[in-house]
């Protein structure tokens, strides 16, 4: 029917069957058949054929108005579905708690700066809840951490864009030694149950014969860091977050024997996003650049020489 509606529009614009045929590069008889087919589909006459040349009747003029609106909407739909179109519209982004931190403002601002017709809606939640929202059509993409070598469950599509180390940290004034026995005697500030990083830590400590003493269960990394810096307990934080918050002077990294924990950073989605594809690609590039610039594949280190002299003297002998 869309082609027949185009024939009606061109007929009205040209004022004749012949003019419409010239505009559409078709024969006059083909245009006539299209108009007749449209009338048959709608069950009403749209042309006044009592005059020569025929012209739109009153109903035909009202149908013409709707036809123009419908074709405009059709073109808008095509533009929305085309990745070659300028990115525009609402992009709904989910951020898992371990990635929802300040440095992400840079890639997010880069998207809206380059594509001003894109409007962002951000939501921070647990990874599994973000997966559920993607499947329900409530989100377009989600930035999530995943265990190294793992992907999101199907039918979700996973694009791994970075890798980050995860470090055990204590406050700069702390005196915990970097061995599992010492770490089993102190309080921990960790994510609530369900976090794969926490599960990995518990497993590694269990193999050494110890388990963490949980003092606080907090989703927010900034609050976790504040608790660690204050000496409330030791914590488990991504290396990129530690470096990005300029916290190497306020925390000390502890590395028990054989401890080596990484997480993948992924963009997860259900399917293609048409005109928003390039906006998502720019977001992926920005997040990837953050981790590459921090080079978190290497261990985060802080020299004990930078610790205050009062702290070194206060350290008990073992």
N, C-alpha and C positions, 0 to 999 in steps of 0.2 A: 504493500500500500504506500510505502514511502515514496517510491518512484512516481506513483500516480498523484500523490500530493504535490510533488515537485512539478509535475506537468500542469496541475491546477495553478500553482503559484506563477509559473512562467507564462501561462495563458493570460492570467490577470495582468501581469507586468507588461506583456507585449500587446495585449488588446485583441489578439486574434490567434486562430489555430496556426496559421502560417508563421506568425512571429514566434510563437512558442516552439515550433518545429525548428526554426533557425537557431534559436537559443540552445536547444537541447540536441541539435544535430540528428534529428529524427524526421521521418516523413510526416506530413500532415495527417495521413491516415493513422499512423501509429499514435500520434497525440490524441486524435479523436477516440481511438479505442481505449486509451488510458483514462480519459475523462468519463467515458461511458462505464468503464469498469469501476471507477471510483463511485459513480452514482449508484451502480448496482450494489456495491458493498455497503453504502450508507442507506440504501432504500429510498432515495429521494433525488429529484432533479436539481442540479446546481446551476444549470445554464438556461437562460431565456433564449430559446431557439426561434421565437416568433419574429425576431429582428435579424438583419444581416449586417455585419457578421454577428454571431451569437455573443452574448455577454452574460456575466454572472447575475443570477437573480439575488433576491434578498438573502435566502438561505445560503447560497453559494458564497456571498460576501462574508457571512459569519463563519462558514467552514474555512474560508481562506485565512481568516485571522487565527483560527486554531491551528491550521496547517503550518503557518509560519512559526508559531510558538513551538509546535511539536518538532519541527526540523531544527530549530535553534537548540532545543533540549537534546535532540539526538546528536548534534555536533558537539555539544558540551560533554555528553557521555563518551563519545569517541575520544575527545581530548583527555578526559579523566583516565581512560584506559590505556592511553598511549604513553609509553615511556619517553618518547621523543618530544612530548609537549613540555612547556615550561612548568616546573613543579608548582602546584597550587592546591589549596584546600587544607583540611585538618589532618595532621599527622599525630596519631595517638601513640605515645612512647611509654613503655613500662621500664622502670629501673629497679633492679633487685637491690635490697638493702646494702650488700657489700660494695655496690658500685655507685650508690647515691651519695656522692660527695662533691665538694666544691669545684674541683678541677674540671668536672664535666660541663661547667657553664661555657667553657671555651668552644668545644665542638657544637654545642647547642646554639650558641650565638652565631657561629659560622653558618649554620643552616639558615636561620632567619635573615642573616645579613646578605647572603647570596641569593636567597629565594624569598623575597618579601611577601609573596602571595601565599606562602606556607604558614599556617598557624599551628603551633605545637601545644599539645596537651600532655602533661607529664604526670605519671603515677608511680609512686614508690611502694613496693610490697615484697612479700616473700616470693621466691622463684616459682614455687609450685602454684601459687595463686596467680602469678603473671601468666603462667602456661594456661590456666583455666580461663583467664580473661581473653587470651589470644584465641582459644578455641571457641569461645562464646561470641567472638566478633567485637569485643569491647576494646581491643587494642590492635594496632597495626604491626608494631614490632616491640621487642623487649630486649634490653641489654642485661644479660645474666651471667653469673659465674657458674662454671660447670667443673666437675672433677676432670682432671687431665685425661684426655682420650675418650671422653664421653660426649654424647650429643643429647639434645632434647628428644623426648619420646615422639614417635610419629603420631599424627601426620605433620607435626611441626618441623620446619626446616631450620637447620643450624648453620651459621657461618662463624667459624672461629676466627676472631680478629686479633687476639693478643693472648699472651701468657703472663701470669704474675706469680712471683714468689709469695709465700705466706710465712711470716716471721713470728717467733715468740719474743715478746718484749716485756721489760720491766721499766719502772721509773728510773730516772738518772740517779736518784739517791738510794736505789735498792741495793741489796747485798745478796741476792739469790745467785747461786752458782749455776752454770749451764749444764747440769747433769740431771737425769730423770729423778734421782733420789731427792735432790734438793727441790725440784719442781713439784714433786709429789707432796711436799710439806707446806706449800704456800697456797693462798687463795688465788682463784682464777676468775677473770672477767671474760665471759664468752658469749657467743650467740646462743639463743634458746635451742632446745632439742629440735632436730630436723635439719640442722646445718651440716653439710658434708665435711666442712673443714673441722668442726668440732668433733665429728665422728672419727675423722682420720687421726686427730690428736689423741682421742681416747684410746683408739686401737694401738697407736704406737706406744703410748705410755703403758698400756696393758701388756704388751709384749715384753716390756722391761720390768713388769711386776708392780706397776704403780698406777694410780688413777688421779685425775685432777680434783682438787677440792673446790667446788663451784661456789663462789661468793656472790656473783652477780650474773644474771642472764639478760643481755641487752642487745636489741637489734641495731641500734644506732652506733656507727663506728666512732663518731666524734665523741659521744659520751663514753664509749669504751676507752678511747684514748685518754680522755680526761681522768677517768678512774685509774688507769695505769700510771699516768704521770703523777698523780697524787700519792701513789704508793699503796692504793687500796688492794691491788693484786697484780698478777702478771696476766698478759693477754695474748691473743692470737690475731694479728692484723696483716692485711696485704701490704707488701713492700711499697707498691705505688702510692698507697694512701699515706704511709709513714713519710715517704720522701716528699709527697705533694703538700703535706701539712707542715713541712719544715720542722719536724719533730725529732730529728736525730740528736739534737742537743738536750732533749728532755726524756728520751728513752734509751735503753740499752738493749741490743739484740742478744738473745741467748740461743745457743745452738747445741742441744744435746747430741750425743753420738748418733749418727745415722739419720738425724732428722733432716728431711728434704721434702718440703710440701709445696706444690704448685697448684694453681687453678687456671683454667681456661676462661677467657672472656669472650662471650658469643653474642651475636645478634640473632634472635630467634623470631620467626614469623610463620604465618600459615601459608601464604602464597605471594604472588606478584602484586605490586601496588601501583602499576600503571604510571601516571604522571608523577607520583611521589617517589619513584624508584631512585632518581638522581639525588633527591634530598636524603634518602636513607643511605645511599652510597657515600655522600659527603659526611654524614654522621659517623659511619663506620670508619672512614678515613681519619676523622678527627680523634676518635677514641683510640684507634690504633697508634696514631702519632703520639698521644700522651704516654702510652706505655713504652713505645720505642725510645722516646726522648728520655724517659726515666731509666731505661735499660734495667728493668727489674728482674731480668733473667739472672743477673749477677746478685750475689748476696748483699743485702744492705748491711753496712758495717759502721761502727762508731768506736773510735779508739778509746780505750780506758784512760789514756793520758789526758783526755779532755775532762775527765771527772774532777770535781773540786777536791782539793787536798783534804778538806775536812771529811769528805766521804771516804777517801782512801784510808785515813787514820781510823775512822769509825768502823771499818769492815772487820768483823770478828775473825779471829784465826780459826781454821778448821783442821 
